[in-house]
């Protein structure tokens, strides 16, 4: 290898890779190379900084442009919102004018013009130093940026009312401009002042008291433990507090404006005064008088008498059990029944889903322009005209007497308003439709299952009412069982039992049940099959099942009822149902009160005898109160008293009633002879001064498992059954037009149930289809066996078998 040539090539290569130098130096120092590297790095960083600054400028400019656009959009939204608010307020004022014109009320006063700030008279001024001091005393900024003395004075005037009362909005549960008074000045006077200053001070007292109560309520709930807060009862308690606070806001607004009417102010003052004096029962009664006025009971139209009682007396009925408080759209309090009513199309009569208590229906809503370009063709059904009775009630006049020819629907004699969620119309079927009759059990069940697939009926219809209850005794169901309503209710009750497994569910099964001989034979047999299928399901899923015939099995001489009139039939049934369950609505402080479960334990000791027969007697309360032997004997002759005497040695030891709703019309002849009825247990409810304290007719205590004789538990209430002008004149037990009657009712379980069910099973076995006959008949036999266990022997029969 040529070493010289190799060295020459390496030197040439190093010269070519060396960086050029303006000084054409042959060699460079290491410091010069480092300086060149640093200069190149600084130039690169400068270029990057300039690029970053340019991007930041572009971004800032874009953000400024976007902020300007956003400000324009906000201003546009503000203008649109202001225009929408003004348009909405004008529509509300126009709607209120129409409502007042329809009700005959005076027209609305002209709206007040909102000026820009409070006008300051030229001769009224405050020095700047004094003005700053007053602003600081009100916790206001002394000086705002760019604010002149006149603007500062106007700002101060806005915070001071016309009567020199501080119009500061409080930070309490309900913010208000009323100046709150100290606790020592909250005691109100029963006399309402007539002057403006006195009324204004009264409003301040009421606002202060309600603010104090709401604050204490909120603090008390906040002190609870976390597990109590998250429980169902804890959430319900907090929801009640929130609802009470929201319900009081309209009253605070009226007090701020000073236009609270005397008709509302006086009861409110009575309630507050009673609460301040720790008379809480009187305060609750005053609230009920203010809230409900003259209300009524939806079935027998009797609850009006329970609500209208003298102020110095206490109602024995706890109205909150069957009625719920609410708030109408105008802010007024309402009191509507806790009920859910299903009916077919056209069965509600002239009643509207949304009545006068809530927002009126806007018939002109269909005339508004829609999404279609062409004008829609509107088909309006002919409305059902209201009856003369309802027309007079709406006008505040004395209604004319009702009769069987003027009562067309149950809404013709109804005397109360319902919540819109209480009325549910089944539009798939129409009342008295011959093409699609609502008569077979399968049709009702299929309709319920169809609705359940489309929407959760439980959550939509029932749950809103259940969530309002602090504690539920149970649920009562009134339904027909000899048509499609039996299938509908069977679907409903199975869902209820899945949701509320241990809750008491009482089912009142109404209908002819095949006993009306005026009905064609084919339809009568269909009614028997429907009743049997309803009995099989409802008796199993219900806590208590009470079959009720549309005509009593025993009709006393003092009862004049038209079997073809649903008005008469519903009236006599409502007397029995409403009186039998009277103990469940009495106040808890009353020792005569009994829950649904208490009544149930009286006659269903085993838990399996769920079918009970309902019986009733009616008497003149004057005869009972006088206790005259001659008048009682005369009344017993015409059948208006319960025959208290029973034969000696009778194991049943219980008296009979005048009327029995447990139908026996389709009972077939028994091949085993006549069997004497044995009574297992009974729950009795008396209204009036019935003589039930004697030893005759006394059964054993239901808690005594080892005693002899039927179990018996009695409940007594002094409140008589009221006969309002909407009630038919079917009782002839008193002298003249009696306004009240004494009622004695009983629910009994006995071996008669087994005989009734077996008779029904034998008829169904002959006429029902083969595919479901076996399961249905086996179910009925199982039900009947529960009433024969231990008593199917010759000792209870008139002849040996």
Secondary structure, DSSP 8 states (H G I E B T S, - for coil): --HHHHHHHHHHHHHHHS---TT--SS--HHHHHHHHHHHHHHHHHHHHHHHHHHHHHHHHHHHHHHHHHHHHHHHHHHHHHHHHHHHHHHHHHHHHHHHHHHT-----------SS----TT----HHHHHHHHHHTT--S--TT--HHHHHHHHHHTB-TTS-B-----SSS--SS----GGG----SS---SHHHHHHHHHHHHHHHHHHHHHHHHHHHTS-HHHHHSHHHHHHHHHHHHHHHHHHHHHHHHHHT---HHHHHHHHHHHHHHHTT-HHHHHHHHHHHHHSS---TTTS-HHHHH---TTS--SB-GGGTEEEEE-TTS-EEEEES--EEEEETTTTT--SS-TTS----GGGGGS--S-SS-------------HHHHHHHTTS------TTT--SGGGS--S---GGGEEEEEEEETT-SSS-S-SHHHHHHHHHHHHHHS-HIIIIIHHHHTT-SS--EEEEEEESSSHHHHHHHHHHHHHHHH-TTSEEEEEEEE-TT--TTS-HHHHHHHHHHHHHHHHHHHHHSSEEEEEESS-SS--TTB---TT-HHHHHHHHHHHHHHHTGGGGB-TT-TT---HHHHHHHH-SSS---B-EEEEEEE-HHHHHHT-HHHHHHHHHTT-S------TT-SS-----SEE-S--TT----TT--B---EEEEEEEEESS----SSTT--B-TT-SS--S-EEEEEEES--EE--TTS---B--SSSS-SEEEEEEEEEEETHHHHHHHHHHHHHHHHS-HHHHHHHHHHHHHHHHTTTTTT-SGGGBSS--
